[in-house]
Amino acid sequence: MKIAIVKYNAGNIYSVVNALRRLGIEPLLTDNHEQLMKADKVIFPGQGEASSAMEYLKERNLDCLIKELKQPVLGICIGQQLLCQHSEEGDTDCLGVFPLDVKRFMPTCHEEKIPQMGWNSIYGLKTELFNGVSADCAINEKDYVYFIHSYYVPQDSRFTIATADFTLPYSAAIHKDNFYATQFHPEKSGTVGAKILKNFIEI
């Protein structure tokens, strides 16, 4: 099985490479259109800033390519946000796979520090992306995963497949057709994250 990771100007991509290697998979890190189209699965990860990331993708026509992929695609962190329609970060038009607008967290009290950084629980898990997550981790449906972000995707009953709470409930993961995306970093989320990555590979 060929797993391709989209190579672009975002941080944290090599953490995903290493997480897949721990699962016994040697991924291809590439921005080559033909290689991405021929891959069995594509992962679109990263940490970064929306407007500069979109500018980079557009310069290489990766914005058009990613939207047209037919195989399972997994966006992670900024990858999830860029799959949406628009981001308040830099007033940025994104890829538009999901007709959702990315919002900035607005703290409601002094204790709520932006960005959200660290471990948080997710719940309301749906789709095969989360198969066996609770059972494997012997916690319950509220399993802990790692987040670092100042912007979020609002909840939407059409697309939200996992929820987290920080200042308000928001989409920790979304799904539409062949596109899956997580705001959290499965590659940094221990046993839970490894299970989620494995589930994606097996879709």
DABEL-V302475 format. One record per residue. N is the residue number from 1. PHI is phi in degrees with one decimal (NA if undefined). PSI is psi as a letter, one per 40 degrees, with the letter a starting at -180 (none if undefined). Layout:
# DABEL-V302475
n=N phi=PHI psi=PSI
n=N phi=PHI psi=PSI
This chain:
# DABEL-V302475
n=1 phi=NA psi=h
n=2 phi=-99.5 psi=h
n=3 phi=-109.4 psi=h
n=4 phi=-107.1 psi=i
n=5 phi=-113.0 psi=h
n=6 phi=-67.9 psi=h
n=7 phi=-93.8 psi=h
n=8 phi=-154.1 psi=a
n=9 phi=-84.5 psi=f
n=10 phi=-123.3 psi=i
n=11 phi=-81.0 psi=i
n=12 phi=74.0 psi=e
n=13 phi=-64.6 psi=d
n=14 phi=-70.5 psi=d
n=15 phi=-63.7 psi=d
n=16 phi=-69.7 psi=d
n=17 phi=-55.5 psi=d
n=18 phi=-66.9 psi=d
n=19 phi=-64.1 psi=d
n=20 phi=-69.1 psi=d
n=21 phi=-62.2 psi=d
n=22 phi=-65.7 psi=d
n=23 phi=-90.0 psi=e
n=24 phi=84.8 psi=e
n=25 phi=-117.1 psi=h
n=26 phi=-101.3 psi=h
n=27 phi=-80.5 psi=i
n=28 phi=-103.5 psi=h
n=29 phi=-95.8 psi=h
n=30 phi=-154.6 psi=i
n=31 phi=-115.4 psi=e
n=32 phi=-76.9 psi=h
n=33 phi=-60.1 psi=d
n=34 phi=-64.3 psi=d
n=35 phi=-64.7 psi=d
n=36 phi=-66.7 psi=d
n=37 phi=-68.5 psi=d
n=38 phi=-88.1 psi=e
n=39 phi=-68.2 psi=i
n=40 phi=-73.8 psi=d
n=41 phi=-140.0 psi=i
n=42 phi=-127.2 psi=h
n=43 phi=-114.6 psi=h
n=44 phi=-120.2 psi=g
n=45 phi=-99.1 psi=a
n=46 phi=131.4 psi=i
n=47 phi=-124.0 psi=i
n=48 phi=165.6 psi=a
n=49 phi=-114.7 psi=h
n=50 phi=-62.0 psi=d
n=51 phi=-66.5 psi=d
n=52 phi=-69.1 psi=d
n=53 phi=-65.1 psi=d
n=54 phi=-65.1 psi=d
n=55 phi=-60.4 psi=d
n=56 phi=-63.5 psi=d
n=57 phi=-61.7 psi=d
n=58 phi=-66.5 psi=d
n=59 phi=-59.9 psi=d
n=60 phi=-108.2 psi=e
n=61 phi=58.0 psi=f
n=62 phi=-74.8 psi=d
n=63 phi=-62.9 psi=d
n=64 phi=-69.4 psi=d
n=65 phi=-62.4 psi=d
n=66 phi=-59.5 psi=d
n=67 phi=-62.5 psi=d
n=68 phi=-95.0 psi=e
n=69 phi=-64.3 psi=h
n=70 phi=-106.8 psi=e
n=71 phi=-81.4 psi=i
n=72 phi=-58.8 psi=h
n=73 phi=-124.2 psi=h
n=74 phi=-120.3 psi=h
n=75 phi=-89.2 psi=i
n=76 phi=-130.7 psi=h
n=77 phi=57.8 psi=b
n=78 phi=-61.8 psi=d
n=79 phi=-61.4 psi=d
n=80 phi=-63.7 psi=d
n=81 phi=-64.1 psi=d
n=82 phi=-70.3 psi=d
n=83 phi=-74.3 psi=e
n=84 phi=-84.1 psi=a
n=85 phi=-81.3 psi=d
n=86 phi=-155.3 psi=i
n=87 phi=-124.7 psi=h
n=88 phi=-67.1 psi=e
n=89 phi=-71.9 psi=h
n=90 phi=71.1 psi=e
n=91 phi=48.4 psi=f
n=92 phi=-105.1 psi=h
n=93 phi=-78.3 psi=h
n=94 phi=-106.8 psi=a
n=95 phi=-77.9 psi=d
n=96 phi=78.6 psi=e
n=97 phi=-63.4 psi=d
n=98 phi=-103.6 psi=h
n=99 phi=-78.6 psi=g
n=100 phi=-131.1 psi=i
n=101 phi=-106.8 psi=h
n=102 phi=-84.0 psi=h
n=103 phi=-113.2 psi=i
n=104 phi=-88.9 psi=h
n=105 phi=-60.2 psi=h
n=106 phi=-119.2 psi=h
n=107 phi=-61.5 psi=i
n=108 phi=-103.3 psi=e
n=109 phi=-154.8 psi=i
n=110 phi=-62.3 psi=d
n=111 phi=-73.2 psi=e
n=112 phi=-86.8 psi=h
n=113 phi=-92.8 psi=h
n=114 phi=-105.9 psi=h
n=115 phi=-76.7 psi=i
n=116 phi=-70.6 psi=h
n=117 phi=-140.6 psi=h
n=118 phi=129.2 psi=a
n=119 phi=-87.3 psi=h
n=120 phi=-147.4 psi=i
n=121 phi=-89.8 psi=i
n=122 phi=-121.8 psi=i
n=123 phi=-152.0 psi=i
n=124 phi=67.1 psi=f
n=125 phi=-73.5 psi=h
n=126 phi=-136.7 psi=i
n=127 phi=73.7 psi=i
n=128 phi=-66.9 psi=e
n=129 phi=-60.2 psi=d
n=130 phi=-111.3 psi=e
n=131 phi=-56.0 psi=h
n=132 phi=73.5 psi=e
n=133 phi=-63.4 psi=d
n=134 phi=-64.4 psi=d
n=135 phi=-62.6 psi=d
n=136 phi=-64.7 psi=d
n=137 phi=-94.3 psi=e
n=138 phi=53.2 psi=f
n=139 phi=-106.8 psi=c
n=140 phi=-177.6 psi=a
n=141 phi=-64.2 psi=d
n=142 phi=-86.3 psi=g
n=143 phi=-92.0 psi=i
n=144 phi=-93.9 psi=h
n=145 phi=-136.7 psi=i
n=146 phi=-100.8 psi=h
n=147 phi=-120.9 psi=i
n=148 phi=-152.2 psi=h
n=149 phi=-167.8 psi=i
n=150 phi=-108.1 psi=e
n=151 phi=-121.0 psi=i
n=152 phi=-144.4 psi=i
n=153 phi=-98.6 psi=h
n=154 phi=-61.3 psi=i
n=155 phi=-66.3 psi=i
n=156 phi=-149.6 psi=h
n=157 phi=-61.7 psi=d
n=158 phi=-74.7 psi=d
n=159 phi=-126.0 psi=d
n=160 phi=-68.6 psi=h
n=161 phi=-120.1 psi=e
n=162 phi=-159.1 psi=i
n=163 phi=-123.5 psi=i
n=164 phi=-132.5 psi=i
n=165 phi=-119.3 psi=h
n=166 phi=-159.0 psi=h
n=167 phi=68.0 psi=d
n=168 phi=-166.4 psi=i
n=169 phi=-69.9 psi=h
n=170 phi=-144.7 psi=i
n=171 phi=-77.9 psi=h
n=172 phi=-80.5 psi=d
n=173 phi=-155.5 psi=i
n=174 phi=-135.4 psi=i
n=175 phi=-150.5 psi=h
n=176 phi=-153.0 psi=h
n=177 phi=54.5 psi=b
n=178 phi=-91.3 psi=e
n=179 phi=-103.6 psi=h
n=180 phi=-118.7 psi=i
n=181 phi=-155.6 psi=i
n=182 phi=-126.5 psi=h
n=183 phi=-76.1 psi=d
n=184 phi=-79.7 psi=i
n=185 phi=-101.9 psi=g
n=186 phi=-61.3 psi=d
n=187 phi=-69.2 psi=e
n=188 phi=-114.2 psi=e
n=189 phi=-110.4 psi=f
n=190 phi=58.3 psi=a
n=191 phi=-62.5 psi=d
n=192 phi=-60.5 psi=d
n=193 phi=-63.8 psi=d
n=194 phi=-62.0 psi=d
n=195 phi=-64.3 psi=d
n=196 phi=-64.1 psi=d
n=197 phi=-61.3 psi=d
n=198 phi=-63.2 psi=d
n=199 phi=-60.3 psi=d
n=200 phi=-61.4 psi=d
n=201 phi=-61.6 psi=d
n=202 phi=-88.4 psi=e
n=203 phi=-62.8 psi=none
